[in-house]
């Protein structure tokens, strides 16, 4: 089973709540963080798809690993960090921000 088939298989097991016991051990050892992400029922599907797409591009040689890391980092910052910073700035502007 190739990388992408394994990813699909793991997500199918998680979505159908079926056991992954002793399945995909090599994948789990090689990609422990990705495996954990795939096994999380709350996994952000949009982020996962972007990560897999970038992995394909790196594998094909159309983008370097470093460029893929930067692109994914930018997407993650836009999705998770900027909204937090924006809400903190709004809180400060509204005068309800308290320093401890």
N, C-alpha and C positions, 0 to 999 in steps of 0.2 A: 504494500500500500504506500503510495507516495505521500508527501507532506500535505498536500491540499485535500486528498481523500481522508487522511487521518484527521485533519482539522474538522472536516464535515462529519466524520463518524463520531468524534468526541462530542460535538455540539448536538448531534441527533440523540446520543445517549443522555445528555443532560436535559434536553428538551422533553424527552419521553420518560425521564426519571428511571432509566435502566442502568444497571450496574456497569462500571468500568473496571471492576476489580481485576487486576493483573493484565489489563489490556492496554496496549500502547506504552509499555514500560520504557522502551527505548526513546520514544518521543518525549515522555515525561522527564527522563534524565537529560536529554539534549536541550529541551526547551521548557524548563520548569516553570518559569513565569507565564509563558504562553499557555502551558497546560493548565495552570491554576486559573488563568483568565477564562479559558474555554470551559472549565468545569463550574464556573460561577454562574448560577441561574440568572443573576442580575447583570451579567456581562453586557456592556454597551455594544450592541451589534454594529452600529455605525463605526465606532472606533476599531472594532475587530476587523471589519471589512477593509478599512483604510490601511490597517497594519498588514493584512494579508496581501493587498494590492501592492504595497511597497515592497514586501518580501518577494513577490513575483518579479517586480521590476529589477530588484537587486540580483536575483537568480538569473534573469535573462541578460543581465549586464547593461540594461538601459539606464540605470542610475547606480551611483556608488552607494555603499553602505552608509558612509558619512552623510551624503546628501539625503538619503532616505531617513536617517536618524533626525536630521534637521527638519525635514518636512513633517515627520510625525510629531516631533516636539512642538512645532508651530501649531499644528492642529490641536494638540493637547492643551497648549497654552490658551488658544482661542476658546476652546470649549470649557475648560475647567478653571483656569487661573484668572483670565480677564473678567469673567462675570463676578468673581469674588472681589477683585480689586475695585471694579465698578461699583458694587454695592457698598463697599467700605468708603469709597469716595463720596457717594451719595449720603451716607450716614454722617460723614464729617460735614458736608455742606448743609445738611438739615439741622446741625447742631446737637445731634443726639449721640455723638461719639464720646466715649469716656475712656481716658487713659488710666490704666491701673498701675 
